Amino acid sequence: MDTNYTVKINQQSKQQIPAKAIAELDLVPVNEQLVHLLHNNKSYLVEIIEQDFHQKTYTLKVQGNLYKVQINNNLDQLIESMGLSVTSAKHVNSVKAPMPGLILDIAVKKGDMVKENDTLLILEAMKMENSITSPREGVIKTINVSKGDAVNKSQLLVEFES
């Protein structure tokens, strides 16, 4: 089965893109936050503002415009078509660091009520700012890090009340 990706831009336009088309893109990394893209004989400088690996979302800046992009593969599309959601199938009580990094900011405090996808904290990793978002609605039980802390992969960051 050929791999296709569903790309949703700014929560509106939705496109199917074959993996072959992505592999054929003329991309040249400039640094860890910038990529040079050549498309239809036009040159674009794409800045990666934010990335959320869990939600597969990226905020990109192209020619002064911000785009929130969500990318789903075949498995994500199948799960969605079945009316299932990975996040609704589990009851998450904690958030762990997805990668080693430095805590730049903490957006919540103990006792705060958060909704799914609310930003909990900002983790800098590989010179990029990553928003760590809430996997569910709930009340913050504990925050196990402070601003400026260096964290390891899988280190406990935030716990929710049960």
Secondary structure, DSSP 8 states (H G I E B T S, - for coil): ---EEEEEETTTEEEEEEHHHHHT-EEEE-SSSEEEEEETTEEEEEEEEEEETTTTEEEEEETTEEEEEEEE-HHHHHHHHTT--TTTTS---EEE-SSSEEEEEE---TT-EE-TT-EEEEEEETTEEEEEE-SSSEEEEEE---TT-EE-TT-EEEEE--
